[in-house]
Amino acid sequence: MTHTSQRRGLDPSRPGEEVIVLAITPSAVRSRDGIREAVNELAAKMLEHGRDHWPQWTIDRLTEIPNGSYPGTLAVAFTDVQRVENLLNDLKQEWLPRNREAGYPISIVLTGLTDDTQAICERTGFTGHTYLHSLGFFGRTRELPSEYEMCLITMCGHGLIARNRIAGLLESIRDGELTPEEAAADIAKPCTCGIGNNERAGKTFARLTGGA
């Protein structure tokens, strides 16, 4: 259902650390009159509720939508569940009823810890109709990168964060050429879906290089 389901690194002992919001428009209806405007309005609402805590590359992906190509998917990573709730409550006011009446099948998907996503739905009055749970990785898992490396690699659902790139960035941090935050911004660049979590990635790079 969604390429965010294999992300690693979240833990029930740290609730609210990450919730990804995706808005998906089926390709079969993307040419329908009015849908583009609905998606643009949704992007503006995402910016309204997340702009002041997102890195610039997230903001750029949303602000370029009105004048750029029409995306089938909007995807952003929140690090504050209250902001997600505020966004959903905002959508309920006019955006959702109007687009339901127009017959626009724009799906809103939440990805995160089950307790987080269910609590958000309960507090905002939504009922989840589909749940996707990942059972993890099986087989020759000893061949996989370390768990901390997997936390970074799986931040891109299209597999564009390479293991060797992670290794090179770690070396640059240890040599003092980059900060963990700069390395976090680096791995987000090739990811076209825009679901990197800059804050969590920076903390992971710090842990891998002996930081806090």
Backbone as ProteinMPNN parsed JSONL, in Angstrom:
{"seq_chain_A": "MTHTSQRRGLDPSRPGEEVIVLAITPSAVRSRDGIREAVNELAAKMLEHGRDHWPQWTIDRLTEIPNGSYPGTLAVAFTDVQRVENLLNDLKQEWLPRNREAGYPISIVLTGLTDDTQAICERTGFTGHTYLHSLGFFGRTRELPSEYEMCLITMCGHGLIARNRIAGLLESIRDGELTPEEAAADIAKPCTCGIGNNERAGKTFARLTGGA", "coords_chain_A": {"N_chain_A": [[0.819, -1.199, 0.0], [1.923, 1.267, 0.789], [5.111, 2.787, 0.419], [6.369, 3.455, 2.732], [6.314, 1.595, 4.703], [8.413, -0.049, 5.524], [10.184, 1.252, 7.152], [12.732, 1.685, 9.586], [13.706, 1.964, 13.051], [11.943, 3.347, 14.732], [10.466, 3.345, 17.998], [8.367, 2.008, 20.51], [8.939, 2.978, 23.035], [9.621, 5.543, 22.589], [7.393, 7.386, 21.859], [5.611, 9.292, 19.355], [7.724, 10.248, 17.849], [7.877, 10.228, 15.098], [5.646, 10.699, 12.455], [4.419, 10.005, 9.363], [2.735, 11.708, 6.842], [0.866, 10.98, 4.087], [-0.601, 11.902, 1.016], [-2.514, 10.6, -1.445], [-3.307, 10.475, -4.822], [-5.183, 8.683, -7.086], [-3.929, 7.607, -10.26], [-5.763, 7.317, -12.316], [-7.678, 9.274, -12.034], [-6.48, 11.693, -12.052], [-6.605, 13.616, -14.013], [-9.024, 14.796, -13.774], [-11.212, 17.558, -13.597], [-10.451, 20.085, -11.273], [-9.122, 18.56, -9.332], [-6.377, 19.01, -9.246], [-6.269, 21.567, -8.096], [-7.288, 20.955, -5.591], [-5.256, 19.339, -4.558], [-3.156, 21.181, -4.519], [-4.143, 22.949, -2.598], [-4.126, 21.271, -0.388], [-1.368, 20.867, -0.1], [-0.651, 23.439, 0.669], [-1.889, 23.562, 3.157], [-0.488, 21.591, 4.536], [2.002, 22.849, 4.64], [1.319, 25.039, 6.218], [0.926, 23.866, 8.711], [3.339, 22.648, 9.246], [5.625, 24.008, 8.436], [7.455, 25.546, 10.075], [9.022, 23.689, 11.378], [10.242, 22.033, 9.624], [12.935, 20.902, 7.453], [14.551, 22.81, 4.811], [14.429, 21.491, 2.334], [12.095, 19.976, 2.44], [10.134, 21.942, 2.563], [10.588, 23.186, 0.089], [9.743, 21.168, -1.697], [7.003, 21.179, -1.337], [6.213, 23.842, -1.815], [6.815, 24.163, -4.46], [4.89, 22.888, -5.861], [2.419, 24.21, -6.833], [3.251, 25.584, -9.181], [4.698, 23.751, -10.518], [5.085, 20.353, -11.733], [2.24, 18.211, -11.532], [1.826, 16.339, -8.746], [1.256, 12.87, -7.957], [1.402, 12.02, -5.406], [1.686, 13.426, -2.218], [3.996, 13.769, 0.375], [5.112, 13.932, 3.656], [7.18, 14.171, 6.577], [6.334, 14.313, 9.89], [7.38, 15.398, 13.119], [5.99, 15.784, 15.362], [3.162, 14.881, 16.916], [0.984, 16.419, 17.558], [0.902, 18.388, 15.634], [0.177, 16.897, 13.414], [-2.401, 16.149, 14.173], [-3.565, 18.685, 14.242], [-3.441, 19.332, 11.527], [-5.152, 17.35, 10.394], [-7.571, 17.977, 11.665], [-7.972, 20.476, 10.578], [-8.318, 19.815, 7.856], [-10.754, 18.546, 8.01], [-12.602, 20.575, 8.267], [-13.358, 22.153, 5.882], [-12.019, 21.304, 3.565], [-12.044, 18.422, 3.278], [-14.912, 17.653, 3.298], [-15.772, 19.125, 1.027], [-14.25, 18.013, -1.083], [-14.982, 15.364, -0.969], [-17.653, 15.57, -1.71], [-17.299, 16.401, -4.319], [-16.305, 14.104, -5.355], [-13.616, 13.405, -5.365], [-11.12, 11.128, -5.061], [-8.947, 11.339, -2.986], [-6.61, 9.96, -1.012], [-5.716, 9.88, 2.431], [-2.953, 8.931, 4.185], [-1.478, 7.616, 7.087], [1.663, 6.947, 8.474], [3.454, 5.295, 10.931], [4.236, 4.509, 14.361], [1.929, 2.095, 15.559], [0.383, 2.689, 17.848], [0.631, 5.464, 17.93], [-0.551, 6.323, 15.464], [-3.156, 5.3, 15.67], [-4.069, 6.615, 17.96], [-4.031, 9.26, 17.063], [-6.033, 9.168, 15.092], [-8.261, 8.555, 16.701], [-8.408, 10.828, 18.343], [-8.978, 12.794, 16.516], [-11.289, 12.064, 15.366], [-11.403, 10.343, 13.178], [-11.709, 7.236, 11.375], [-9.711, 4.55, 10.779], [-9.54, 2.725, 7.764], [-7.97, 0.842, 6.573], [-5.206, -1.159, 7.366], [-1.736, -1.572, 7.438], [0.798, -3.678, 8.301], [4.207, -4.174, 8.896], [6.142, -7.07, 9.024], [8.799, -7.199, 9.291], [12.232, -8.046, 8.384], [13.339, -11.016, 6.781], [15.207, -14.104, 6.345], [18.571, -14.159, 5.178], [19.559, -12.312, 7.22], [21.878, -11.525, 8.456], [23.459, -10.494, 6.553], [22.643, -7.975, 6.193], [22.981, -4.366, 6.595], [24.013, -2.687, 9.696], [21.684, -2.173, 12.43], [21.364, 0.563, 13.079], [22.334, 1.711, 10.714], [20.367, 0.768, 8.983], [18.222, 2.215, 9.905], [18.673, 4.643, 8.701], [18.966, 4.051, 5.929], [16.448, 3.01, 5.224], [14.871, 5.246, 5.255], [14.245, 6.252, 2.809], [11.83, 5.303, 0.657], [12.194, 4.453, -1.915], [14.629, 3.295, -2.132], [16.916, 4.895, -2.475], [18.893, 5.723, -0.813], [22.009, 4.895, -0.337], [24.001, 2.196, 0.962], [26.822, 2.454, 0.881], [27.013, 5.184, 0.639], [26.127, 6.05, 3.11], [28.217, 5.03, 4.661], [30.343, 6.604, 3.708], [29.537, 9.165, 4.528], [29.553, 8.855, 7.29], [32.28, 8.558, 7.717], [33.114, 11.1, 6.952], [31.956, 12.633, 8.96], [33.332, 11.703, 11.213], [35.839, 12.614, 10.55], [35.542, 15.257, 10.879], [34.568, 16.8, 8.817], [31.911, 17.087, 8.229], [28.832, 17.808, 9.949], [26.57, 15.821, 11.992], [23.988, 16.719, 11.398], [24.294, 17.924, 8.892], [24.958, 15.697, 7.392], [22.568, 14.32, 7.587], [20.899, 15.977, 6.067], [22.099, 15.568, 3.609], [21.527, 12.874, 2.849], [18.893, 13.096, 2.291], [18.619, 14.325, -0.137], [18.559, 12.759, -2.665], [16.111, 11.514, -2.448], [13.089, 11.285, -3.811], [10.551, 11.129, -2.802], [10.417, 12.535, -0.467], [10.326, 11.913, 2.321], [12.174, 11.873, 4.321], [13.425, 12.073, 7.648], [14.732, 14.59, 9.097], [15.509, 15.323, 11.682], [15.518, 12.879, 13.176], [17.338, 11.442, 11.625], [19.696, 12.947, 11.956], [20.224, 12.523, 14.694], [20.678, 9.787, 14.611], [23.001, 9.57, 13.002], [24.72, 10.857, 14.753], [24.788, 9.044, 16.901], [25.965, 6.844, 15.639], [28.515, 7.764, 15.222], [29.607, 8.064, 17.648], [28.493, 10.135, 19.095], [25.976, 11.865, 21.061]], "CA_chain_A": [[0.0, 0.0, 0.0], [2.768, 2.449, 0.835], [6.539, 2.491, 0.487], [6.902, 3.862, 4.039], [6.033, 0.563, 5.699], [9.605, -0.781, 5.941], [11.097, 2.124, 7.891], [13.246, 1.138, 10.841], [14.236, 2.94, 13.995], [10.964, 3.853, 15.689], [10.374, 2.48, 19.174], [7.246, 2.391, 21.369], [9.419, 3.702, 24.209], [9.769, 6.935, 22.175], [6.204, 7.702, 21.04], [5.51, 10.621, 18.759], [8.979, 10.673, 17.224], [7.712, 10.386, 13.654], [4.427, 10.277, 11.764], [4.443, 10.458, 7.975], [1.43, 11.941, 6.229], [0.866, 10.878, 2.626], [-1.859, 12.124, 0.308], [-2.337, 9.865, -2.69], [-4.367, 10.632, -5.813], [-5.051, 7.64, -8.115], [-3.577, 8.127, -11.583], [-6.925, 7.267, -13.205], [-8.556, 10.443, -11.874], [-5.668, 12.898, -11.884], [-6.948, 14.606, -15.03], [-10.356, 15.316, -13.52], [-11.237, 18.986, -13.284], [-10.521, 20.493, -9.873], [-8.29, 17.772, -8.418], [-5.094, 19.699, -9.094], [-6.463, 22.652, -7.13], [-7.465, 20.334, -4.276], [-3.931, 18.911, -4.108], [-2.407, 22.391, -4.193], [-4.657, 23.454, -1.321], [-3.635, 20.362, 0.643], [0.044, 21.182, 0.105], [-0.6, 24.685, 1.436], [-2.267, 23.262, 4.535], [0.65, 20.887, 5.125], [2.993, 23.878, 4.946], [0.828, 25.858, 7.327], [1.039, 23.157, 9.982], [4.645, 22.044, 9.466], [6.731, 24.778, 7.87], [8.463, 26.058, 11.016], [9.882, 22.648, 11.966], [10.761, 21.201, 8.546], [14.114, 21.398, 6.73], [14.189, 23.568, 3.612], [14.102, 20.643, 1.187], [10.687, 19.598, 2.548], [9.361, 23.133, 2.201], [10.731, 23.374, -1.351], [8.934, 20.192, -2.435], [5.593, 21.559, -1.252], [5.973, 25.154, -2.416], [6.997, 24.091, -5.913], [3.772, 22.154, -6.465], [1.464, 24.991, -7.622], [3.785, 25.988, -10.484], [5.445, 22.654, -11.108], [4.3, 19.226, -12.201], [1.175, 17.802, -10.611], [2.247, 15.064, -8.17], [0.232, 11.939, -7.525], [1.559, 11.795, -3.973], [2.362, 14.372, -1.332], [4.464, 13.011, 1.528], [5.946, 14.708, 4.569], [7.419, 13.54, 7.877], [6.126, 15.157, 11.06], [8.019, 14.934, 14.357], [5.127, 16.263, 16.441], [1.839, 14.347, 16.615], [-0.014, 17.472, 17.678], [0.821, 19.052, 14.331], [-0.606, 16.01, 12.548], [-3.795, 16.296, 14.585], [-4.021, 20.001, 13.797], [-3.652, 19.24, 10.083], [-6.351, 16.56, 10.107], [-8.73, 18.757, 12.095], [-8.128, 21.53, 9.578], [-8.874, 19.214, 6.648], [-12.154, 18.186, 8.264], [-13.483, 21.736, 8.284], [-13.921, 22.438, 4.564], [-11.33, 20.611, 2.474], [-12.504, 17.041, 3.114], [-16.3, 17.574, 2.82], [-15.887, 19.658, -0.33], [-13.678, 17.089, -2.054], [-15.825, 14.165, -0.986], [-18.838, 15.9, -2.503], [-16.88, 16.449, -5.718], [-15.921, 12.768, -5.775], [-12.173, 13.298, -5.546], [-10.631, 10.066, -4.177], [-7.605, 11.621, -2.472], [-6.459, 9.19, 0.227], [-4.763, 10.35, 3.426], [-2.339, 7.76, 4.823], [-0.55, 7.893, 8.18], [2.631, 5.89, 8.743], [4.171, 5.495, 12.18], [3.906, 3.488, 15.351], [0.492, 1.839, 15.575], [-0.247, 3.441, 18.943], [0.586, 6.874, 17.544], [-1.517, 6.577, 14.394], [-4.502, 5.04, 16.171], [-4.434, 7.688, 18.887], [-4.318, 10.444, 16.254], [-7.356, 8.975, 14.489], [-9.275, 8.647, 17.745], [-8.537, 12.199, 18.848], [-9.474, 13.677, 15.463], [-12.588, 11.578, 14.904], [-11.303, 9.541, 11.965], [-11.639, 5.788, 11.538], [-8.855, 3.943, 9.77], [-10.232, 1.644, 7.051], [-6.981, -0.118, 6.094], [-3.985, -1.166, 8.163], [-0.635, -2.352, 6.875], [1.847, -3.905, 9.286], [5.389, -4.857, 8.404], [6.639, -8.1, 9.938], [10.251, -7.109, 9.376], [13.045, -8.673, 7.349], [13.624, -12.425, 7.042], [16.229, -14.674, 5.474], [19.975, -14.002, 5.584], [19.605, -10.95, 7.762], [23.232, -11.186, 8.886], [24.079, -9.777, 5.45], [22.127, -6.605, 6.188], [23.745, -3.385, 7.373], [23.642, -2.625, 11.097], [20.346, -1.617, 12.676], [21.427, 2.018, 12.966], [22.431, 2.026, 9.289], [19.06, 0.5, 8.4], [17.349, 3.335, 10.265], [18.922, 5.693, 7.716], [18.739, 3.55, 4.575], [15.01, 2.814, 4.984], [14.142, 6.512, 5.226], [13.792, 6.459, 1.435], [11.068, 4.142, 0.219], [12.603, 4.045, -3.258], [15.953, 2.692, -2.077], [17.912, 5.815, -3.029], [19.934, 6.007, 0.181], [22.896, 3.747, -0.51], [24.82, 1.796, 2.113], [28.15, 3.044, 0.766], [26.89, 6.621, 0.894], [26.073, 6.173, 4.57], [29.572, 4.806, 5.162], [31.149, 7.774, 3.381], [29.12, 10.28, 5.374], [30.041, 8.577, 8.642], [33.715, 8.869, 7.714], [33.244, 12.56, 6.901], [31.622, 13.159, 10.289], [34.444, 11.373, 12.106], [36.984, 13.455, 10.164], [35.218, 16.652, 11.149], [34.207, 17.509, 7.588], [30.462, 17.296, 8.25], [28.124, 17.568, 11.206], [25.493, 14.847, 11.797], [22.841, 17.386, 10.776], [24.603, 18.09, 7.469], [24.866, 14.367, 6.791], [21.137, 14.018, 7.486], [20.392, 16.722, 4.913], [22.687, 14.977, 2.406], [20.85, 11.649, 2.416], [17.539, 13.428, 1.852], [18.633, 14.946, -1.473], [18.097, 11.939, -3.792], [14.823, 10.873, -2.161], [12.045, 12.065, -4.477], [9.28, 11.092, -2.063], [10.461, 13.576, 0.552], [9.887, 11.442, 3.636], [13.271, 11.819, 5.276], [13.212, 12.73, 8.947], [16.016, 15.246, 9.333], [15.822, 15.298, 13.109], [15.872, 11.515, 13.58], [18.555, 11.049, 10.915], [20.825, 13.603, 12.607], [20.491, 11.825, 15.949], [21.223, 8.468, 14.288], [24.387, 9.791, 12.606], [25.477, 11.175, 15.949], [24.998, 7.794, 17.65], [26.895, 5.99, 14.887], [29.863, 8.331, 15.253], [30.03, 8.242, 19.027], [27.9, 11.299, 19.729], [24.928, 11.609, 22.054]], "C_chain_A": [[0.854, 1.251, 0.0], [4.22, 2.054, 1.055], [7.156, 2.939, 1.803], [6.847, 2.739, 5.066], [7.267, -0.171, 6.203], [10.603, 0.089, 6.708], [11.486, 1.484, 9.212], [13.622, 2.291, 11.772], [13.242, 3.533, 14.97], [10.795, 2.846, 16.814], [9.209, 2.939, 20.041], [7.673, 3.136, 22.634], [9.651, 5.179, 23.895], [8.575, 7.323, 21.292], [6.273, 9.118, 20.477], [6.74, 11.108, 18.036], [8.823, 10.92, 15.727], [6.348, 9.873, 13.214], [4.487, 10.867, 10.358], [3.013, 10.6, 7.477], [1.598, 11.893, 4.72], [-0.537, 11.184, 2.109], [-1.697, 11.564, -1.092], [-3.556, 10.048, -3.587], [-4.201, 9.563, -6.888], [-4.804, 8.235, -9.493], [-4.785, 8.19, -12.513], [-7.796, 8.515, -13.13], [-7.772, 11.75, -11.819], [-5.964, 13.974, -12.924], [-8.325, 15.22, -14.796], [-10.287, 16.786, -13.105], [-11.325, 19.22, -11.781], [-9.605, 19.741, -8.933], [-6.937, 18.457, -8.19], [-5.196, 20.802, -8.041], [-6.622, 22.099, -5.717], [-6.124, 19.899, -3.703], [-3.081, 20.119, -3.73], [-2.842, 22.967, -2.85], [-4.168, 22.581, -0.172], [-2.166, 20.631, 0.947], [0.19, 22.446, 0.945], [-0.941, 24.447, 2.893], [-1.154, 22.49, 5.253], [1.735, 21.887, 5.524], [2.582, 24.706, 6.148], [1.08, 25.187, 8.671], [2.425, 22.571, 10.231], [5.84, 22.892, 9.122], [7.821, 25.109, 8.889], [9.25, 24.967, 11.724], [10.418, 21.69, 10.906], [12.052, 21.768, 7.982], [13.679, 22.028, 5.407], [13.799, 22.674, 2.457], [12.662, 20.147, 1.242], [9.797, 20.755, 2.11], [9.406, 23.357, 0.694], [9.827, 22.428, -2.133], [7.451, 20.566, -2.423], [5.309, 22.887, -1.935], [6.118, 25.145, -3.929], [5.798, 23.469, -6.618], [2.848, 23.03, -7.303], [1.957, 25.344, -9.018], [4.545, 24.878, -11.194], [4.532, 21.545, -11.6], [3.321, 18.807, -11.115], [1.515, 16.43, -10.034], [1.06, 14.168, -7.811], [0.263, 11.71, -6.036], [2.246, 12.983, -3.312], [2.775, 13.585, -0.097], [5.394, 13.869, 2.369], [6.058, 13.972, 5.906], [7.251, 14.576, 8.983], [6.863, 14.555, 12.259], [7.237, 15.408, 15.573], [3.704, 15.81, 16.12], [0.755, 15.413, 16.721], [-0.182, 18.215, 16.365], [0.016, 18.202, 13.34], [-2.09, 16.137, 12.881], [-4.362, 17.639, 14.13], [-4.316, 19.996, 12.294], [-4.945, 18.499, 9.77], [-7.619, 17.301, 10.522], [-9.016, 19.895, 11.12], [-8.783, 20.966, 8.32], [-10.358, 18.884, 6.814], [-13.1, 19.368, 8.1], [-14.153, 21.984, 6.928], [-13.327, 21.55, 3.463], [-11.919, 19.219, 2.232], [-13.958, 16.963, 2.651], [-16.466, 18.046, 1.381], [-15.386, 18.659, -1.367], [-14.393, 15.748, -2.081], [-17.057, 14.398, -1.856], [-18.508, 15.933, -3.989], [-16.453, 15.083, -6.244], [-14.444, 12.592, -6.035], [-11.614, 12.253, -4.569], [-9.188, 10.282, -3.735], [-7.484, 10.945, -1.101], [-5.417, 9.832, 1.132], [-4.261, 9.125, 4.193], [-1.39, 8.234, 5.912], [0.372, 6.702, 8.351], [3.399, 6.237, 10.011], [3.907, 4.337, 13.107], [2.388, 3.337, 15.426], [-0.207, 2.642, 16.667], [-0.371, 4.919, 18.596], [-0.522, 7.131, 16.53], [-2.948, 6.335, 14.86], [-4.971, 6.134, 17.119], [-4.775, 8.968, 18.128], [-5.708, 10.335, 15.638], [-8.467, 9.132, 15.533], [-9.499, 10.088, 18.187], [-9.091, 13.165, 17.804], [-10.799, 13.194, 14.866], [-12.567, 10.812, 13.602], [-11.262, 8.062, 12.318], [-10.783, 5.217, 10.418], [-9.562, 2.785, 9.093], [-9.279, 0.567, 6.568], [-5.739, -0.01, 6.96], [-2.948, -2.054, 7.488], [0.467, -2.458, 7.916], [3.008, -4.638, 8.632], [5.868, -5.855, 9.451], [8.155, -8.082, 10.052], [10.935, -7.843, 8.239], [13.378, -10.106, 7.756], [14.687, -12.922, 6.068], [17.62, -14.441, 6.031], [20.189, -12.579, 6.116], [20.994, -10.561, 8.246], [23.98, -10.418, 7.793], [23.639, -8.307, 5.401], [23.082, -5.648, 6.9], [23.299, -3.408, 8.83], [22.271, -1.982, 11.259], [20.337, -0.098, 12.549], [21.533, 2.445, 11.496], [21.085, 1.818, 8.599], [18.066, 1.609, 8.728], [17.478, 4.461, 9.249], [18.551, 5.241, 6.309], [17.25, 3.458, 4.259], [14.213, 4.107, 5.067], [13.687, 6.877, 3.823], [13.099, 5.194, 0.961], [11.423, 3.655, -1.169], [14.019, 3.485, -3.289], [17.068, 3.572, -2.598], [18.947, 6.279, -2.002], [20.836, 4.78, 0.233], [23.727, 3.479, 0.742], [26.201, 2.432, 2.059], [28.124, 4.549, 0.998], [26.848, 6.885, 2.399], [27.477, 6.031, 5.15], [30.462, 6.012, 4.896], [30.811, 8.971, 4.244], [29.599, 10.08, 6.81], [31.535, 8.905, 8.754], [33.942, 10.379, 7.714], [32.918, 13.199, 8.245], [32.78, 12.917, 11.25], [35.673, 12.241, 11.809], [36.726, 14.932, 10.413], [34.826, 17.462, 9.928], [32.722, 17.846, 7.52], [29.946, 17.161, 9.671], [27.075, 16.485, 10.947], [24.277, 15.454, 11.099], [23.058, 17.59, 9.282], [24.532, 16.756, 6.733], [23.406, 13.964, 6.609], [20.516, 14.721, 6.285], [20.884, 16.104, 3.614], [21.899, 13.759, 1.937], [19.433, 11.925, 1.943], [17.497, 13.891, 0.4], [18.122, 14.036, -2.587], [16.691, 11.372, -3.616], [13.689, 11.729, -2.714], [10.735, 12.087, -3.702], [9.267, 12.077, -0.901], [10.05, 13.156, 1.938], [11.053, 11.242, 4.598], [12.904, 12.565, 6.553], [14.548, 13.323, 9.367], [16.445, 15.137, 10.785], [16.281, 13.919, 13.56], [17.159, 11.057, 12.898], [19.79, 11.677, 11.553], [21.218, 12.911, 13.903], [21.122, 10.449, 15.683], [22.68, 8.586, 13.848], [25.257, 10.09, 13.824], [25.784, 9.912, 16.761], [26.037, 6.913, 16.955], [28.331, 6.499, 14.94], [30.307, 8.657, 16.688], [29.477, 9.451, 19.722], [26.803, 10.898, 20.703], [23.881, 10.654, 21.502]], "O_chain_A": [[0.548, 2.205, -0.715], [4.518, 1.108, 1.784], [8.368, 2.813, 1.975], [7.295, 2.924, 6.198], [7.186, -0.86, 7.22], [11.753, -0.31, 6.889], [10.676, 0.83, 9.868], [13.825, 3.425, 11.34], [13.646, 4.163, 15.947], [10.96, 1.642, 16.613], [9.067, 4.137, 20.289], [6.868, 3.844, 23.239], [9.854, 5.982, 24.805], [8.746, 7.562, 20.096], [6.904, 10.008, 21.046], [6.8, 12.274, 17.644], [9.551, 11.729, 15.151], [5.947, 8.76, 13.555], [4.592, 12.082, 10.189], [2.185, 9.71, 7.672], [2.368, 12.661, 4.143], [-1.533, 10.77, 2.702], [-0.831, 12.01, -1.844], [-4.689, 9.81, -3.171], [-3.164, 9.535, -7.551], [-5.401, 9.249, -9.853], [-4.826, 9.032, -13.41], [-8.566, 8.791, -14.05], [-8.351, 12.806, -11.564], [-5.604, 15.135, -12.726], [-8.745, 16.089, -15.56], [-9.401, 17.19, -12.351], [-12.163, 18.632, -11.099], [-9.327, 20.225, -7.836], [-6.423, 18.475, -7.072], [-4.311, 20.949, -7.198], [-6.146, 22.701, -4.755], [-5.873, 20.063, -2.509], [-2.364, 20.084, -2.729], [-2.012, 23.417, -2.061], [-3.832, 23.091, 0.897], [-1.758, 20.625, 2.108], [1.047, 22.519, 1.826], [-0.346, 25.063, 3.777], [-0.909, 22.71, 6.439], [2.315, 21.789, 6.605], [3.41, 25.035, 6.998], [1.407, 25.854, 9.653], [2.676, 22.044, 11.315], [6.966, 22.541, 9.474], [9.005, 24.963, 8.582], [10.07, 25.273, 12.59], [10.984, 20.649, 11.242], [12.26, 22.981, 8.02], [12.563, 21.799, 4.944], [12.93, 23.041, 1.667], [12.058, 19.917, 0.195], [8.827, 20.564, 1.377], [8.388, 23.68, 0.083], [9.212, 22.831, -3.12], [6.731, 20.3, -3.385], [4.267, 23.041, -2.571], [5.597, 26.03, -4.606], [5.705, 23.521, -7.844], [2.508, 22.628, -8.416], [1.157, 25.398, -9.952], [4.984, 25.044, -12.332], [3.349, 21.769, -11.854], [3.557, 19.027, -9.927], [1.495, 15.443, -10.769], [0.0, 14.65, -7.412], [-0.723, 11.26, -5.451], [3.264, 13.476, -3.797], [1.978, 12.807, 0.427], [6.346, 14.459, 1.857], [5.149, 13.246, 6.309], [7.945, 15.593, 9.004], [6.953, 13.334, 12.387], [7.763, 15.429, 16.686], [3.102, 16.294, 15.162], [-0.276, 15.323, 16.054], [-1.289, 18.627, 16.021], [-0.736, 18.737, 12.525], [-2.931, 16.221, 11.986], [-5.507, 17.717, 13.686], [-5.304, 20.575, 11.842], [-5.749, 18.969, 8.966], [-8.625, 17.26, 9.814], [-10.174, 20.232, 10.872], [-9.705, 21.574, 7.776], [-11.121, 18.943, 5.85], [-14.284, 19.175, 7.82], [-15.38, 22.02, 6.841], [-14.031, 21.107, 2.556], [-12.255, 18.88, 1.098], [-14.231, 16.259, 1.678], [-17.208, 17.443, 0.605], [-16.016, 18.473, -2.408], [-14.406, 15.07, -3.109], [-17.451, 13.533, -2.639], [-19.327, 15.544, -4.823], [-16.258, 14.917, -7.449], [-14.045, 11.739, -6.827], [-11.636, 12.481, -3.359], [-8.308, 9.491, -4.075], [-8.174, 11.319, -0.153], [-4.366, 10.273, 0.667], [-5.049, 8.38, 4.775], [-0.59, 9.144, 5.694], [-0.09, 5.561, 8.372], [3.929, 7.34, 10.146], [3.408, 3.295, 12.682], [1.653, 4.323, 15.365], [-1.273, 3.212, 16.433], [-1.37, 5.555, 18.932], [-1.334, 8.04, 16.704], [-3.855, 7.079, 14.488], [-6.135, 6.534, 17.086], [-5.704, 9.683, 18.504], [-6.474, 11.298, 15.658], [-9.488, 9.768, 15.27], [-10.637, 10.516, 18.382], [-9.61, 14.226, 18.149], [-11.358, 13.833, 13.975], [-13.612, 10.642, 12.974], [-10.84, 7.68, 13.409], [-11.1, 5.385, 9.241], [-10.134, 1.936, 9.777], [-9.721, -0.518, 6.19], [-5.271, 1.09, 7.255], [-3.258, -3.153, 7.027], [1.006, -1.445, 8.362], [2.809, -5.608, 7.9], [5.985, -5.519, 10.629], [8.735, -8.855, 10.815], [10.299, -8.217, 7.254], [13.664, -10.38, 8.922], [15.022, -12.247, 5.094], [17.821, -14.519, 7.243], [20.907, -11.773, 5.525], [21.264, -9.375, 8.43], [24.996, -9.776, 8.057], [24.203, -7.505, 4.655], [23.899, -6.075, 7.716], [22.318, -4.07, 9.168], [21.764, -1.33, 10.346], [19.407, 0.471, 11.976], [20.902, 3.416, 11.08], [20.705, 2.602, 7.729], [17.176, 1.909, 7.932], [16.503, 5.158, 8.965], [17.89, 5.977, 5.576], [16.832, 3.79, 3.15], [12.987, 4.072, 4.961], [12.821, 7.737, 3.667], [13.719, 4.135, 0.874], [11.007, 2.568, -1.571], [14.554, 3.226, -4.367], [18.066, 3.065, -3.11], [19.78, 7.134, -2.3], [20.459, 3.748, 0.788], [24.101, 4.394, 1.474], [26.703, 2.902, 3.08], [29.094, 5.124, 1.494], [27.463, 7.831, 2.892], [27.882, 6.805, 6.017], [31.25, 6.404, 5.758], [31.703, 9.715, 4.651], [30.005, 11.037, 7.468], [31.988, 9.457, 9.756], [34.844, 10.88, 8.386], [33.535, 14.194, 8.627], [33.165, 13.807, 12.007], [36.448, 12.559, 12.71], [37.602, 15.765, 10.18], [34.757, 18.689, 9.998], [32.325, 18.785, 6.831], [30.551, 16.479, 10.498], [26.72, 16.249, 9.793], [23.614, 14.787, 10.305], [22.125, 17.449, 8.491], [24.095, 16.697, 5.583], [23.044, 13.345, 5.608], [19.703, 14.136, 5.569], [20.163, 16.113, 2.616], [21.629, 13.626, 0.744], [18.831, 11.089, 1.27], [16.439, 13.849, -0.228], [17.315, 14.488, -3.399], [16.14, 10.801, -4.557], [13.364, 12.775, -2.152], [9.899, 12.964, -3.92], [8.195, 12.418, -0.401], [9.476, 13.957, 2.675], [10.926, 10.517, 5.584], [12.17, 13.553, 6.53], [15.394, 12.627, 9.929], [17.615, 14.888, 11.078], [17.298, 13.788, 14.24], [17.977, 10.368, 13.507], [20.822, 11.018, 11.681], [22.404, 12.732, 14.182], [21.99, 10.001, 16.432], [23.514, 7.788, 14.273], [26.395, 9.63, 13.911], [26.901, 9.734, 17.247], [26.886, 6.311, 17.611], [29.265, 5.728, 14.722], [31.249, 9.419, 16.906], [29.919, 9.786, 20.821], [26.711, 9.742, 21.115], [22.921, 10.322, 22.197]]}, "name": "protein", "num_of_chains": 1, "seq": "MTHTSQRRGLDPSRPGEEVIVLAITPSAVRSRDGIREAVNELAAKMLEHGRDHWPQWTIDRLTEIPNGSYPGTLAVAFTDVQRVENLLNDLKQEWLPRNREAGYPISIVLTGLTDDTQAICERTGFTGHTYLHSLGFFGRTRELPSEYEMCLITMCGHGLIARNRIAGLLESIRDGELTPEEAAADIAKPCTCGIGNNERAGKTFARLTGGA"}
